[in-house]
Amino acid sequence: MSSSGTSPADIGSFWLASCDDDLTPRPPLAGDETVDVAILGGGFTGLWTAYFLSQHDPTLSIAIVEREYCGFGASGRNGGWCSPRFPINPSALTRRFGKETARAMLQAQQTMVDEVGRICEREGIDAHFNPVGVLTLARSAEQLSSLHRGFDAYVRLGMEEGCELLDADRARAAVHATDVHGALRLRAGATIHPGRLVRGLARAVERRGVRIYEGTEVLRTAGHSDPALVTASGTIRARRAVLLAGEAYLTGQASHRRRLIPMASTIMLTAPLTPEQWDRVGWSGGECLSSYAHTTNYLTRTADGRILFGSRGAPYRYGSDMCEAALRENANFGWIRDRLLEWWPTLEGVDFTHRWAGYLGIPRDWLPSVHFDADRRIGHSYGYTGHGVITSAICARALAGLVAGRQAGAHAPYVREQAPNWEVEPLRWAGIRYVQNAFLRMDKAEIAGRRPPLDARAATYLGEP
Ligand SMILES: Cc1cc2nc3c(=O)[nH]c(=O)nc-3n(C[C@H](O)[C@H](O)[C@H](O)COP(=O)(O)OP(=O)(O)OC[C@H]3O[C@@H](n4cnc5c(N)ncnc54)[C@H](O)[C@@H]3O)c2cc1C
């Protein structure tokens, strides 16, 4: 049981249930102490930062303070995609940062996928890393245009070698879903068991001497002459750096309240399919699978032969409220079950064994922020907009580099002080709910073979930078 009273069983994540690790929280902080680097948050960001810091300088003393247990947040609940895609799509990346930077950022993403695989091997983390690539289906005429625009963006960047355009026949041969008009294959990308990765990383950093305190909430952070994480059971002072790695949960801190919003994402998981069911589904490549639907979807074939189907989450809650109970009561479970059966009607009657949801962090401009203020000795990394499995590792390595005194590389626009502010409430709530609702109406229209509602199209400009 965690300090908030939310047990892993309450969360319902298959990944936590099957991570083969004891989720009883490690002992909490008891008393004051001083370390070189103190990190808030035991998800991928905090753990990767500790990993890269200790790799750079094994003599550093590092402590991680986690309110619940490592993997409690999005890191133990996600879709299991090691995505080679950046949160911002390739054409928007090019528009915003130029060709060279866009290409460098996408290549860094692809390289990090392989690096994560190598680290798992080196550290003995059996995270089911499977380098299967990414397959995005076009399931309507509108989606086919999006597919071609997506492919063209890679071509303009000179990255066509890593992509393949599949016509309708080849796409249908790859996945026997309904309404398949074509597909885009990215050769880079992998599926992973995120629960095993996050828990394995925690063990790996502990072996390197990092101390992890669980069940310990950071109540306040301090900077300037006396950087520290302040908790009810003691204060950790940091000689070199205090680092905030709480992603969506950072919205609970005054300093980050408007820097990102917590957005829910929701997952349904089937029981293992029989070989006959898999024959009907196709998808023998087991790629990270999705379509160009506005409400987003991400599908993963697990190592034990289940289908994970993830999609839109619960509606945004006023004031960035993050309610665990609201995640569990989320009405979108039904929407997702219906989508899965719409993709594969022959799976009618399939058992769903798990359902869960979690909060990810979205900055106003969809660009993550990595920053270390050497005077105040405070830093942070956040804002991966649903692509955090790989992007968090890239950002954590950049953050560890900044703490070690290294300059950021030329192609790292995410190394910046903060993301721009989201609007104040109630504007924020009204705008986000409009976009969420419009995306849903556009998808419903496409599914029904109707033209998308005209007024809803404006949401594309607001919601997909
Ligand atoms: C349902 C879902 C599906 C997703 N699918 C994918 C996917 O397939 N691929 C992908 O790349 N990304 C995906 N993501 C996004 C990805 O999981 C996240 O971006 C990433 O895990 C963020 O890692 P993190 O360590 O920054 O944050 P988190 O994993 O959320 O960890 C933050 C930690 O900080 C702790 N914390 C917060 N406040 C405090 C405090 N005051 N004191 C102490 N501790 C505190 C929290 O308890 C938490 O454990 C998904 C996210 C969700 C929710």
The ligand as an ORCA input file, in Angstrom:
! r2SCAN-3c Opt
* xyz 0 1
  C      -1.726      5.563    -19.880
  C      -0.408      6.103    -20.394
  C       0.143      5.556    -21.558
  C       1.371      6.023    -22.030
  N       1.971      5.377    -23.077
  C       3.227      5.703    -23.445
  C       3.921      4.920    -24.391
  O       3.442      3.887    -24.855
  N       5.173      5.335    -24.770
  C       5.741      6.453    -24.251
  O       6.849      6.805    -24.658
  N       5.136      7.176    -23.267
  C       3.913      6.813    -22.848
  N       3.300      7.502    -21.835
  C       4.019      8.624    -21.200
  C       5.131      8.143    -20.262
  O       4.699      7.039    -19.515
  C       5.540      9.294    -19.334
  O       5.865     10.422    -20.099
  C       6.744      8.954    -18.461
  O       6.552      7.728    -17.813
  C       6.982     10.060    -17.455
  O       7.967      9.626    -16.546
  P       8.297     10.545    -15.284
  O       9.284      9.839    -14.472
  O       8.682     11.908    -15.765
  O       6.911     10.716    -14.533
  P       6.085      9.629    -13.656
  O       6.311      8.251    -14.123
  O       4.691     10.121    -13.603
  O       6.777      9.704    -12.245
  C       6.674     10.831    -11.412
  C       6.850     10.329     -9.996
  O       6.995     11.456     -9.131
  C       6.362     11.117     -7.907
  N       6.037     12.367     -7.205
  C       5.239     13.347     -7.648
  N       5.160     14.332     -6.751
  C       5.929     13.965     -5.695
  C       6.246     14.569     -4.441
  N       5.749     15.769     -4.071
  N       7.089     13.920     -3.611
  C       7.645     12.716     -3.959
  N       7.344     12.106     -5.140
  C       6.514     12.726     -5.990
  C       5.124     10.360     -8.344
  O       4.583      9.541     -7.297
  C       5.639      9.544     -9.509
  O       6.040      8.230     -9.145
  C       2.053      7.091    -21.357
  C       1.492      7.648    -20.203
  C       0.276      7.164    -19.722
  C      -0.304      7.749    -18.469
*
